[in-house]
Amino acid sequence: MSKSTTTPPTPNSGEIARGIRGSSLLFAGRCLSLGMNFAIQLAAVRYFSKDEFGVYSVALSAVAVTAVFAAFGMDKTALRVLPRYQSSGDLTKFSAAALLMAVATFLCSLLAIVVIYITWGAEHAYSSPSRSMDLMLVMIWMTPCIVLDCFVTSLFSVFGKPRAIFVRQHILGPLLRLVAVIVVVLAGGGVFAFAAGQLIASLIGVLIYATLVRSLIRERNDFVRVTWKDMKSTAREVFSYSLTLIFGDVGFLMRGAMVVLIIGLFHTPSEVAGFQAVFPAARLNDIVIATFSMLFMPSAGRLFSENAIDSLNHLFRKTTVWTTVLSFPLFLACFLMPEQLCVLLFGEQYADSASTLAILSLGFFINTIVGMNLRLIRVVSGLRTLILVDVISLAGAVGTNLLLVPSWGAIGGAWAILIGFVVQGIVCMVAVTMTVEVNPMAWRLIRAYSLAAILTGGLWVAASGALVNPLWIPVLLGAASVLFAWLCRDDLEVANVFPEVARVPYLGRLLSTEQTG
């Protein structure tokens, strides 16, 4: 006789389910903002010439590099340090550390602005600055907005406030930037007006976040008055950890913004545009893990501090399967239909970027399915392990970029990113195995990875070998995605995470675990 059952509860299963549920809300928000952010990208690609878009991309990438250094790793530090103080009930250290991080990010942002203006002045004294450098003078003011936005998002993640993140980061922020784009396009503004519009939208977004933070402080009892002495007492732990993130942050840049800058240094703005146009589309595969990480890292930190290893293993496996299943459809579309997507979204002039899109999408999907290993290391491992992992990953990223990008341009950058993700994934899995009692190659995970590989390989053979009509490819992609989710239903435990789904006729039965007994 067959009956519907659910997986037996594990320790802290309620917290794990809430974490997955909250992450799913954030993922829904990401998908909602995805349309608006992608509209902004398409507007820039379609509105500007290929060379103009290349100039804008170089300036935007330079701002992204500046923002990462200005953040000084405080957004990630908050996800590691604050949950520990919160779990131990030390509200003085909690408040002091949060205030110290906020002040540090703001001061580093101002320092970054000063450095850019000094650089522009030095370049202007000896030669005529490039258009990208001139554009930087406007866009660099986005740095404090980006940095504070990331830090406050981490703060809301620590408090388990996915709805606040949902509203501000995934609705209001993209909506403000989209409105700015519409105004500039209708007014016939140029690339400088486009940049100014994005800056104004970012400033308004920060002001909205400030009101949300004020409400949070009034609502929570975790914040207490602190002195300069209290802040100094937490400085060593905060900065000793944030300094270790420098290698990881540079490695992150070598898989994104720095690639654009290297292409711009050795190749034409048109080559930069060919890479940057498809990069956000490929990076859609990264949205899932970035979203789930916001709540995974604080939860993992609390479980580790409570020595709840069984629950930590369960959280790791469950979150990894969820991210793999949710990112699979995006990966299939970009990997198996790159030329069609490039022409449809960006126009015929970007058709030659199809190979770049396919390679990048594979790299980001690999990062998604093994990326929770890095997130786990960041909250449970010692500083020596963190530094070692980041240094090895950085060495691989720098080496591949310097070897491939100068000679091969956009294609070389795509391969460098793919190889960098593979190296980082292997290093992180080894580090997890050696430092914490979590198995990154558990049977359930191997099963999910194998299913994804088999389905992708079968579809690739069908598509590349012209075994099916190209018009049927999207249908097959959708069917494969649904089949993959159904095959992984035991690990997703949808009925536990979303009890409402279990009450939906047919759908609840379809997603339930079937056990013969």
Secondary structure, 3 states (H helix, E strand, C coil): CEEEECCCCCCCHHHHHHHHHHHHHHHHHHHHHHHHHHHHHHHHHHHCCHHHHHHHHHHHHHHHHHHHHHHCCHHHHHHHHHHHHHHHCCHHHHHHHHHHHHHHHHHHHHHHHHHHHHHHHHHHHHCCCCHHHHHHHHHCCHHHHHHHHHHHHHHHHHCCCHHHHHHHHHHHHHHHHHHHHHHHHHHCCCHHHHHHHHHHHHHHHHHHHHHHHHHHHHHCCCCCCCCHHHHHHHHHHHHHHHHHHHHHHHHHHCCCHHHHHHHHHHCCHHHHHHHHHHHHHHHHHHHHHHHHHHHHHHHHHHHHHCCCHHHHHHHHHHHHHHHHHHHHHHHHHHHHCHHHHHHHHHCHHHHHHHHHHHHHHHHHHHHHHHCHHHHHHHHHCCHHHHHHHHHHHHHHHHHHHHHHHHHHHHHHHHHHHHHHHHHHHHHHHHHHHHHCCCCCCCHHHHHHHHHHHHHHHHHHHHHHCCCCCHHHHHHHHHHHHHHHHHHCHHHHCHHHHCHHHHCCCCHHHHHCEEEEC
